[in-house]
Amino acid sequence: MRYRFPKNVLRERLKRFQRSISDIGIDAVMLRTLSSFIYFTGVKWLRPALLIPSNGDPIAFIAMNEEDGFLSRTWVRNFMTYSDGGSLIANVTRTIRENGYKVIGLEYGIERDAYILFYEMFKRLNPRVKVVDVSGILAEMKMIKDRYEIESIRKAGEICSKAMEKILSIIEEGISETKIAGEAYNILYKLGSEEPHLYINVGPNPRIHAEPFRDNRVKKGLFVTVIIGADYNRYYANMSRTIFTGEPDNKMRKAIECMKKVYEIAVRKTRAGVKFIDVIKILDKVYSEYNLIDHRVVGYIHGVGLQIEEPPITTILPRDRFMKVRRSMALALVHSPLMIKKYGQAKIEDTFIVKENGELEKVT
C-alpha cells in the first residue's frame, strides 16, 4: 500500500468530523472539494466525490476502471463507480434516498469543484433534503496541523527554497514572464512538487495574481516578483521574492526598505495569542511612515496547507483579521504586496509554522 499518511491519523480526522456534524444534526456530508477529499482519504483524485455519514465509513465515488488505482493509495474501502457525470449524480442521489438522509452538509468553498452549478443541481435532485454549509467546521479542523501535516509542509518549504534560488538566477533582461514560468515549472516538477502554483509579475504594471504574459519582458528599472507554491504530499508552502533590475532610484529604495521593515516586524509580532488585526495596525503605521499606505493591500497573512491559500485569509475575508494566532497553524507572511505603478509589485513572503512555544518556525 502506498499510503502517504497513517490510516489511524486519517480515521481520527474522520471521527472528529463525524462528531461535529452529528452534534448539529447533519445526517451526512457530500464533499466535492479536492482539499477536503484529500484531508480524509489521503489521496488526490479527480473528480473528488466523498459521502461521509455521521456514523460509519465514507463512500467514495470513482470513475469506472479507476478503482484499483484508488484502492492502492487510500484506506477507504467503500466505493461506487460511475461512467459519466450523470451516473455520478444518480448514484449520489440514490444513496442519499436509500439511507433516508434528511440533512446534508455541503462545503461552500472557493476552490475547484465547489461550483454553484453542482449546488443547484444537488438541490433540484434532492428537493426534500435540507442543505447545510459545513465549510466552517472543515476550516477549523484544517487550520490546526498535526505532526504529519507539519512535516509535509516543512518538506514543501525545502522544495520552495531550492526552486526559488534557481528561478531567480535565470532572470535577465529580455526574458519573458512565460519563459521564467516555464523554467520554474520544470524546476519544481523535477524537485517533486506534484501540483505547483506560480505567479510572475514583471513591471511596470503591478498585478496581485500575476499569471504570466508572453509579451511581458524584463527591462531595467522594474520590479520582478516571483511567487511559488510548492507541495509535498499535497501540502503547500508559499514563498515570494522580488528583485529590482538595474539601479533603483530613491523611490524604489524607499519601497524596498519599507517591505523589509514590514516583513521583519510582521515576523516579530506574529505570535500565538496575538490577533491578526493588531499586527495589521502596526504594519499600517510603517506603510504610513513611508507614505506607501495607499500602495499596500490590506491584510498580511494567510494559512497554507492542502491549499496554497486557505483560512485564515486576511486579504480576502475581513472576519479572519480578528482571529488569533494559534499553535500548529501554518501561515504565509507577508502576503500583501506593495503595488507601485510604473515599477510593478514588491513582495517578501515566507511560510512559517507556529511552534508550541508560540513563536514562528520559518520553513522557506
N, C-alpha and C positions, 0 to 999 in steps of 0.2 A: 504494500500500500504506500502511496506517495503523499501522505498527509503532511501538510505544512504546519499544522498546529495540532497539539494533542487532542484526541477525541474527548477526553474528560473536560477540557477547557471549553470547547465548543458546546458540549452538552450543558455545562453550567451556565453559559450565556443564555441558552435556550430556556432553562428552568427559571432564571431570574426574569426574563422577558415574559414568560407564561404567567408567573405570579403577578406581575404588574398588570397585564391585560385582564387577568381573571378578577383582580381586585376592583376593576371599574366596569365589570360586566360584559366584556368583549368575548364572544364565543371563539373567534378565530381571526387571524390576520393574514391578508393576502399581500405578499411582498413582491414588488416589481422592480425595485431599485437595486442596482448592482452592488453598491456598498453594503447594504443590509443583507443581501443574499450571501455575499462572501463572509460577512460577520458571523453568520450562523452555520453555513455549510463548510467554510474553509477553502472554497474554490471559486474562481471566476468562471461563470458560464453564461453565455449569451443564447437566447434572451432569458433573463432571470425571472423565474416564477416559483415562489415557495409559499405554500399554505401552512401556517403554523396554528394548530388548535390551542385552546387554552390549557388543554391537558393531552398528553400523548405525543407521539412522534410527528414531525413535519412531513409533508408530501411535496416532492419536487416535480415540476412538470418539464419534461425533457423532450427535445425533438427525437423522432423515431430514428433508431440506429445509433444514437449518441450515448445510450445508457451505459454501455460497458466502460467507455472512457470516463464518464461522470462518476460511476461507482468506484473506479480505481483511485479517485482523488478525494472522496468525501466519506464521512461517516454516515451520512443519510442513506437509508436503505429503501424507504418508501418512495416510489415514483410512478408517474403516469406519463405515457408518451403521446405526442401529437404530431400530425403530419403537416399542419398549416396553422395560421393564426386563428381560423375559425374553430378548428377542433381543440385548440388550446383553451379558448374561451368557453367552449361547450363543456370540456372536462372540468374546468374550474367551477362553472355554474352548477353542473350536475353534482359534484362533490359537496358543495355548499347545501344544496337542497336535500340530498340524501342524508346528511348529518343533522339537518334541522337547525342550522345556524341562523340566528336572527339578527345578531350584531356582529358586523365585520369591520376590522380595522384596516385602513389603507395608509400608506405613508405619503403625505403631501410634500414631496421633495422637489428639489430644483435640478436633479440630475437626470440623465438619460433614462428612458423607460417609465418615468413618472409623469407621463403625458396626460393632459386633461382629457384627451380622446379616450384613453383607456378608462379613466374615471367615469366619464359619461356613459360609455358602453357598459361598464360594470353595473351602474345604477339601473340602466334600462333593462338589462337582462335579469336583474335581481330586485324587482320593484318592492318586494316585501321585506327586504333586508335593510337595516339601519347601518349607515356607514359612519365610522368614527376615525378621526385623524390620530395616528399613533407616532407621528414624527417627533413629538416632544419626548416620548418615552425612549425612543431609539437614540435620539441625540444625547440625552442624559447618560445613557449607558456607554455610548461610543466615546464621549468626552474623556472619560477616565480609563486610561490604558492599563492593561495587565502587563506582566513582565515579558510575555511573548510578543506582544504588540510593540512594546518599547524597544526590544532588541531588534525587531524588524525595521523600525524607524531609524535606529542607530546605523544599521547597515545601509539603509536607503540614503542616509546622510553621507556615508562614505562614498557612495556612488556619485551623489551630487557634487561633492567636493572635488573628486578626481575629474569629473566631466567638466566642471566649471574652469578648472585650471587649463585644460586642453582647449576648451572653446575660446577663452579669452586670448589664447596665444595665436589663434588664426585670424583675429580681427585686424584688418589693414585697410588702408584707403582703397576705395573702389569695389570692395566686396559687398554683395547684396545681402539683404535680410534672409532671403530664401537659401542662399549659399551657406550662410552661417548656420541656419536651421538644419539644412541637410547634413552638414558635417557634425552638428551637435547630436542629431538623432542617431547617426551612425555610431558615434562615441557611446551614447547612452545605452543603446541596444547591446553593443559589444561588452559593456560593463555589467550587463544582466538586468537592466530595467526592462520590464515587460510591457509597460504602457506609459512611457514618459510623456510629460507635457512641457511645452516650450513656448516662450514668448520672446520675441526680439523687437526692440524699438530703436531704430536709428533716427536721430533728429533730422530735421528741425521741428517736426510736428509730434508732440507728445501723445501717446496712446496708452491707456491703462492696461487693457488686454490686447497686447500687440501681436497678433498673428502676422507672420511675415509677408511682406510685399516683395515681389521680384524687382520692382523698379525703385526701391529704397536702397541707396548705396551709401556706404561710409564715406564721409568727407571730413576735412579738417574743421575744427571749431564746433563740433557737435557731441552730444552725449550718445553713447551706445549702451543700452541696457539689455542684459541677458537674464531671463527668469527661467529657472529649471524646477520641474517637479519630477523626481525620480522615485521609483517604487522598488520595494523588496518584499516578497510575499504579499504583494498588493498594498502594502503600507507605504505612504509617501513621506518624503522630506522635501522641503521647499527652500530654495536659495536664489538670491538675486544679487547681481553686481552691475555697477555702472562704471564705464571708463570714459574719459574725455579725450577726443582725438585732437592732437595738436597742443598748443599752449593756451590754457584757459585765461580769459580776461578776468577783471576784478569781479564782475557779476557772477561768473561761474565759480570762481574761487570761493566766493561767499556762499553759493548754493552747496558746494561740496563740503565746506566747513560746517554748514548747518546740518546737512544729512548725517555727518559723522557724529556731531554732538547729540542730535536726536536719537541716533542709534545707541550711543553709549548710555544716555540717560534712561532710555526705554529698557535696556538690559538690566541696568542697576535697580530701577524702581519696580520692575515686574517681579513680584514675589507672591507666594501663597498667602491668601487672605486679603490681598490688595484688589480693589475694584479697577477694572479697565478704565472707566471714566475718569478716575483720579489721575491715572498716568496720562491719559489724553489731554487733560487740562494742563499738566506740567509741560508736555511736549508743545502744546499750542503757544505757551509763553515763549518757548525757544523760537518757534517759527516767527512769532511777532517781533522778537528781538532782531531778527534778520530781515524783517519786512517781507516775509515769504508766506505769511498765513493764508493769503488768497491763492497760493500755488499748491498747497498741500491737500490731499484727500483726507477727509475726516475718518478717524479710526486708525489704529496702528497694528492690529493683531488679528490673526485668525487661527483656528485649530487646523491640524493636519492629522491624517490617519488613513482610512480607507478611501478618502477623497483628498485631493491636493488642497482643497479649501472646504472646511466643514465647521460647524458650530464649535465654539463661539466665533462669529464673523462680524467684527465690529465695524467694518466698512460697508456692509450690506444690511445688517439687521441692527437698527439703533438700540433695540431692547438688550442686545448682547453686551453693549457697552457698560451695563450696570451689573453684569456678573462679576463674581470674584474669581481670582486665580486660584486654582485648586491643584493639589498634589497629583502627580501622574497624568497631568494634561500634557499634550504635545502642541506647541504653539510656534507659529512663524511670525517674526517681527524683525524689522519694521516693515509692515506690509504696504503702507500708504506711501506712494512716491511723491516727489516734487514734480509738478507739471509746468515746464517753462517754455513758452512759445519761442520759436526761432533757435532753440537749443535742444529740446527733447525732454526725456524723462530721466530723473535721477533717483536711484533707489539702492539701499543696502538692506538685505534681508537674510536672516538665518533661521534655522529650526532649532528649538530648544525643548528639553523635557523638564518639567517641574519636579525636582527631586523631593525625597521625603523630608528633608530639612527646609523645604520651601523655596530653595534657591534654584537657579536655572543651570541646566547642563547643556552646553552647546553641542549639537551633533552634526552641523555642517561647517 
